[in-house]
Amino acid sequence: LVVVAPATADLLAKMAHGLANDLASNVLLATDKPILAAPAMNPRMWANPATVRNATQLAADGVRFVGPNVGAMAERGEFGAGRMAEPMEILAAIEAFFTQAEAPKPLAGRRVVVTAGPTHEPIDPVRYIANRSSGKQGYAIAAALARAGATVTLVSGPVMLADPKGVATIRVETAREMLAAVEEALPADVAVMAAAVADWRVAAEAAEKIKKGPDGAPRLAFVENPDILATVGRHATLRPRLVVGFAAETESLLANAQAKLAKKGADLIVANDVSPETGIMGGDRNTVRIVEAAGVTDWPDLPKDEVAEKLVALVVERLG
């Protein structure tokens, strides 16, 4: 493992573009070992579109990152994202790299499709129908599946999250685009449908921004969106061996989840109560119940990353 600390904006740019005009950049271009970078720069430099593009390209090339952190800069009065990760954080990232490298890969050779996030269904060029899904749980699941050795395709609605490491991420906007991307990603051994797909869209999207008028608020006619989980769960030729659905409910959690299990052709449903007081939708923790034909298993309140690890362990068990 090659560790770059600090990884300045200049060095990240060289790495992203294959420049090698000094010893450090020569070593980085010539190495056949994985690279871990700890960015360190002024917050404006880290947020600059050029640096964002470089970091995105490096992540796609397989470079791992630790940090940057949010904090005070060397310049007086400067504060924000760009502070280099603390030495012990960098050490922990190094240890995690070697631990993961040595860990068993129970899903090696398996193909998995994951959906995450909301969908945005346009009303006109500036407005859309959406929901409060952050995509955090689906992204955590995709990352955990990749760590277990699976080849993962993540079809993501619009979220403010970085692409998980080691995952092929396809970003879409609408339910119809998500369905097309999922069908394109099949065949697969497993499908985990964690996205909060909008049930409806407007029947006719306005070509121009809808303006206020003398007749008051516009009347919108709706049509039903395609059911992605049911399409996958009941696919005639490309149904994955294991289909996992999600049920985000605000009432009658178990009854709705059990009905969804039967109706959609899923093997199991991950059910959670997303009432506003739970803080689950958009939050960092989750309390789920696993609903299968054989019964219901309650999981405790956990960080979403730990829910993801438990779900991957369940997937491994169900695949045998």
C-alpha positions as CSV (number, residue, x, y, z in Angstrom):
1,L,0.0,0.0,0.0
2,V,1.3,3.5,-1.0
3,V,0.1,6.2,1.5
4,V,0.1,9.8,0.4
5,A,0.0,12.1,3.4
6,P,-0.5,15.0,2.9
7,A,-2.1,14.7,-0.6
8,T,-2.1,18.3,-1.8
9,A,-4.3,19.7,-4.6
10,D,-1.3,19.8,-6.9
11,L,-0.4,16.2,-6.3
12,L,-3.9,15.0,-6.7
13,A,-4.1,16.8,-10.0
14,K,-0.9,15.1,-11.1
15,M,-2.1,11.7,-10.1
16,A,-5.5,12.2,-11.9
17,H,-3.8,13.3,-15.1
18,G,-0.8,10.9,-15.1
19,L,1.8,13.6,-14.7
20,A,5.2,12.6,-13.4
21,N,7.7,15.5,-13.1
22,D,9.1,14.8,-9.6
23,L,10.0,11.9,-7.5
24,A,6.7,11.6,-5.7
25,S,4.6,11.7,-8.9
26,N,7.0,9.3,-10.6
27,V,6.6,6.8,-7.8
28,L,2.8,7.1,-7.9
29,L,2.6,6.7,-11.6
30,A,4.9,3.7,-11.6
31,T,3.5,1.8,-8.7
32,D,1.5,-1.4,-9.1
33,K,0.3,-1.2,-5.5
34,P,-3.0,0.3,-4.2
35,I,-2.9,4.0,-3.1
36,L,-4.4,5.6,0.0
37,A,-4.5,9.4,-0.1
38,A,-5.1,11.8,2.8
39,P,-6.0,15.1,1.2
40,A,-4.9,18.3,2.9
41,M,-5.6,21.8,1.5
42,N,-7.6,25.0,1.9
43,P,-11.4,24.4,2.0
44,R,-11.9,26.5,-1.2
45,M,-9.3,24.4,-3.0
46,W,-11.0,21.1,-1.9
47,A,-14.4,22.4,-3.1
48,N,-13.0,23.8,-6.4
49,P,-14.7,21.9,-9.3
50,A,-11.2,21.0,-10.7
51,T,-10.3,19.2,-7.4
52,V,-13.7,17.6,-7.2
53,R,-13.2,16.2,-10.8
54,N,-9.7,15.0,-9.9
55,A,-10.8,13.3,-6.7
56,T,-13.8,11.7,-8.5
57,Q,-11.5,10.4,-11.3
58,L,-9.0,9.0,-8.7
59,A,-11.7,7.2,-6.8
60,A,-12.9,5.7,-10.1
61,D,-9.3,4.6,-10.7
62,G,-9.3,2.8,-7.4
63,V,-7.5,5.3,-5.2
64,R,-8.7,5.2,-1.6
65,F,-9.2,8.3,0.5
66,V,-9.1,9.0,4.2
67,G,-10.4,12.5,5.1
68,P,-10.2,15.4,4.6
69,N,-11.7,16.5,7.9
70,V,-13.6,19.6,8.8
71,G,-11.6,21.9,11.0
72,A,-9.3,24.9,11.4
73,M,-6.7,25.6,8.7
74,A,-3.1,26.8,9.1
75,E,-4.3,30.1,7.6
76,R,-5.7,32.4,10.3
77,G,-9.5,32.4,10.3
78,E,-9.9,29.7,7.8
79,F,-12.2,26.8,8.7
80,G,-13.9,24.0,6.7
81,A,-13.4,20.7,4.9
82,G,-9.7,20.3,3.8
83,R,-7.9,19.5,7.1
84,M,-5.8,16.4,6.8
85,A,-7.0,13.3,8.7
86,E,-5.3,12.8,12.1
87,P,-2.4,10.4,12.2
88,M,-4.4,7.8,14.1
89,E,-7.2,8.0,11.5
90,I,-4.7,7.4,8.7
91,L,-3.3,4.4,10.7
92,A,-6.8,3.0,11.2
93,A,-7.4,3.3,7.4
94,I,-4.2,1.4,6.7
95,E,-5.2,-1.3,9.2
96,A,-8.7,-1.5,7.6
97,F,-7.1,-1.9,4.2
98,F,-5.0,-4.9,5.2
99,T,-7.8,-6.4,7.3
100,Q,-10.2,-6.2,4.3
101,A,-7.5,-7.6,2.0
102,E,-7.2,-10.6,4.3
103,A,-10.9,-11.1,5.0
104,P,-12.8,-13.9,3.3
105,K,-14.9,-13.0,0.3
106,P,-18.0,-15.1,0.6
107,L,-19.7,-13.4,-2.4
108,A,-16.7,-13.7,-4.8
109,G,-18.0,-14.4,-8.3
110,R,-21.6,-13.3,-7.4
111,R,-23.3,-10.4,-9.3
112,V,-25.6,-8.1,-7.3
113,V,-27.9,-5.3,-8.3
114,V,-28.7,-2.7,-5.7
115,T,-31.1,0.3,-5.9
116,A,-30.9,3.3,-3.6
117,G,-32.2,6.8,-3.0
118,P,-35.3,8.5,-4.1
119,T,-36.5,9.1,-7.6
120,H,-37.4,12.6,-8.9
121,E,-40.5,12.7,-11.1
122,P,-40.7,16.0,-13.0
123,I,-43.7,18.3,-13.0
124,D,-42.1,21.0,-15.2
125,P,-38.5,22.0,-15.9
126,V,-38.0,23.3,-12.4
127,R,-40.3,21.2,-10.1
128,Y,-40.5,17.5,-9.3
129,I,-42.1,15.0,-6.9
130,A,-39.7,13.3,-4.5
131,N,-39.4,11.9,-1.0
132,R,-37.0,12.2,1.9
133,S,-34.8,9.2,1.2
134,S,-31.1,10.0,1.6
135,G,-29.8,6.8,0.0
136,K,-27.6,6.1,3.0
137,Q,-28.9,2.6,3.6
138,G,-28.7,1.5,0.0
139,Y,-25.2,2.9,-0.4
140,A,-24.0,1.1,2.8
141,I,-25.5,-2.2,1.5
142,A,-23.7,-1.8,-1.9
143,A,-20.4,-1.1,-0.2
144,A,-20.8,-4.0,2.2
145,L,-21.6,-6.4,-0.7
146,A,-18.5,-5.2,-2.6
147,R,-16.4,-5.8,0.5
148,A,-17.8,-9.3,0.6
149,G,-16.4,-9.9,-2.9
150,A,-19.5,-9.4,-5.0
151,T,-19.6,-7.6,-8.3
152,V,-22.0,-4.8,-7.5
153,T,-24.0,-2.5,-9.8
154,L,-25.7,0.3,-7.8
155,V,-28.5,2.1,-9.5
156,S,-28.9,5.3,-7.6
157,G,-31.5,8.1,-7.6
158,P,-30.5,11.7,-6.9
159,V,-28.5,11.7,-3.6
160,M,-25.7,13.8,-2.0
161,L,-23.4,10.8,-1.5
162,A,-20.1,9.8,-3.0
163,D,-20.0,6.6,-5.1
164,P,-19.1,3.6,-2.9
165,K,-15.7,2.2,-3.4
166,G,-15.5,-0.9,-5.7
167,V,-19.0,-0.4,-6.9
168,A,-20.2,0.4,-10.5
169,T,-22.7,3.3,-9.8
170,I,-25.3,4.3,-12.4
171,R,-27.1,7.6,-11.5
172,V,-30.7,8.1,-12.7
173,E,-33.5,10.6,-12.0
174,T,-36.9,8.9,-12.6
175,A,-38.5,5.6,-11.8
176,R,-38.6,4.7,-15.5
177,E,-34.9,5.4,-15.9
178,M,-34.2,3.3,-12.8
179,L,-36.1,0.3,-14.1
180,A,-34.3,0.5,-17.4
181,A,-30.9,0.6,-15.7
182,V,-31.9,-2.4,-13.4
183,E,-33.0,-4.5,-16.3
184,E,-29.8,-3.6,-18.2
185,A,-27.8,-4.8,-15.1
186,L,-29.5,-8.3,-15.2
187,P,-28.8,-11.2,-15.0
188,A,-27.6,-11.2,-11.4
189,D,-27.5,-13.6,-8.5
190,V,-29.0,-11.1,-6.0
191,A,-31.2,-8.0,-6.3
192,V,-31.5,-5.6,-3.3
193,M,-34.2,-3.1,-4.0
194,A,-33.6,-0.4,-1.3
195,A,-34.6,2.6,-3.4
196,A,-37.7,4.7,-2.3
197,V,-39.2,4.8,-5.8
198,A,-42.0,7.3,-6.4
199,D,-45.3,5.5,-6.8
200,W,-46.7,8.1,-9.2
201,R,-45.6,10.6,-11.8
202,V,-47.6,13.4,-13.5
203,A,-49.4,12.2,-16.6
204,A,-48.0,15.1,-18.7
205,E,-44.8,17.0,-17.8
206,A,-45.1,20.7,-18.6
207,A,-42.6,21.8,-21.2
208,E,-42.3,25.2,-19.5
209,K,-42.4,26.4,-15.9
210,I,-46.0,26.4,-14.7
211,K,-46.9,30.0,-13.7
212,K,-49.5,31.3,-11.3
213,G,-52.7,32.3,-13.0
214,P,-56.2,33.6,-12.4
215,D,-57.6,30.1,-12.1
216,G,-55.6,29.3,-9.0
217,A,-53.4,26.2,-8.4
218,P,-53.0,23.8,-11.3
219,R,-54.7,20.4,-11.3
220,L,-52.2,17.6,-11.8
221,A,-53.2,14.2,-13.2
222,F,-51.1,11.3,-12.1
223,V,-50.2,7.9,-13.5
224,E,-48.6,5.0,-11.7
225,N,-44.9,4.4,-12.1
226,P,-43.5,0.9,-13.0
227,D,-43.1,-1.4,-10.0
228,I,-39.4,-2.2,-10.1
229,L,-39.4,-4.7,-7.2
230,A,-42.3,-6.6,-8.8
231,T,-40.8,-6.5,-12.2
232,V,-37.5,-8.1,-10.9
233,G,-39.2,-10.4,-8.5
234,R,-41.5,-11.9,-11.1
235,H,-39.2,-11.6,-14.1
236,A,-39.9,-14.5,-16.5
237,T,-36.3,-15.2,-17.5
238,L,-33.9,-13.1,-15.5
239,R,-35.2,-13.2,-11.9
240,P,-32.2,-13.3,-9.5
241,R,-31.9,-16.2,-7.2
242,L,-32.5,-14.0,-4.2
243,V,-34.7,-10.8,-4.3
244,V,-34.6,-8.5,-1.3
245,G,-37.2,-5.7,-1.1
246,F,-37.7,-2.8,1.3
247,A,-40.9,-1.6,3.0
248,A,-40.7,1.9,4.4
249,E,-44.0,2.4,6.3
250,T,-45.6,4.8,8.7
251,E,-48.4,2.5,9.9
252,S,-49.2,-1.2,10.0
253,L,-45.6,-2.1,9.3
254,L,-45.8,-5.9,9.5
255,A,-49.1,-6.2,7.7
256,N,-47.9,-4.0,4.8
257,A,-44.5,-5.7,4.6
258,Q,-46.1,-9.2,4.5
259,A,-48.5,-8.1,1.8
260,K,-45.6,-6.7,-0.2
261,L,-43.7,-9.9,0.2
262,A,-46.5,-11.9,-1.4
263,K,-47.4,-9.3,-4.0
264,K,-44.0,-8.5,-5.3
265,G,-42.4,-11.9,-5.6
266,A,-39.6,-11.1,-3.2
267,D,-37.8,-13.6,-1.0
268,L,-37.5,-11.3,2.0
269,I,-38.6,-7.8,2.9
270,V,-36.5,-5.4,5.0
271,A,-39.2,-3.4,6.8
272,N,-38.8,-0.2,8.8
273,D,-41.0,2.4,10.4
274,V,-40.1,5.8,8.8
275,S,-42.5,7.9,10.8
276,P,-40.9,11.4,11.2
277,E,-40.3,10.8,14.9
278,T,-38.0,7.9,14.2
279,G,-35.5,10.0,12.3
280,I,-34.7,6.9,10.1
281,M,-35.4,8.5,6.7
282,G,-32.3,10.7,6.1
283,G,-30.7,9.6,9.4
284,D,-27.7,7.4,10.2
285,R,-29.4,4.7,12.1
286,N,-32.1,2.1,11.3
287,T,-34.4,-0.3,13.1
288,V,-35.5,-3.1,10.7
289,R,-37.6,-6.2,10.8
290,I,-36.8,-9.0,8.3
291,V,-40.0,-10.4,6.9
292,E,-39.9,-13.8,5.1
293,A,-42.5,-16.5,4.4
294,A,-41.1,-18.4,7.4
295,G,-41.6,-15.6,9.8
296,V,-40.3,-12.3,11.1
297,T,-36.9,-11.5,12.7
298,D,-36.5,-8.2,14.7
299,W,-33.1,-6.5,14.5
300,P,-32.1,-3.9,17.1
301,D,-31.5,-0.2,16.4
302,L,-28.1,-0.1,14.6
303,P,-26.0,2.3,12.5
304,K,-27.0,1.8,8.8
305,D,-23.5,0.5,8.1
306,E,-24.1,-2.3,10.6
307,V,-27.5,-3.0,9.2
308,A,-25.8,-3.4,5.8
309,E,-23.2,-5.9,7.2
310,K,-26.0,-8.0,8.9
311,L,-28.0,-8.0,5.6
312,V,-25.0,-9.1,3.6
313,A,-24.4,-12.0,6.1
314,L,-28.1,-12.9,5.7
315,V,-27.6,-12.9,1.9
316,V,-24.6,-15.2,2.2
317,E,-26.6,-17.5,4.4
318,R,-29.6,-17.6,2.0
319,L,-27.4,-18.3,-1.0
320,G,-25.8,-21.2,0.8
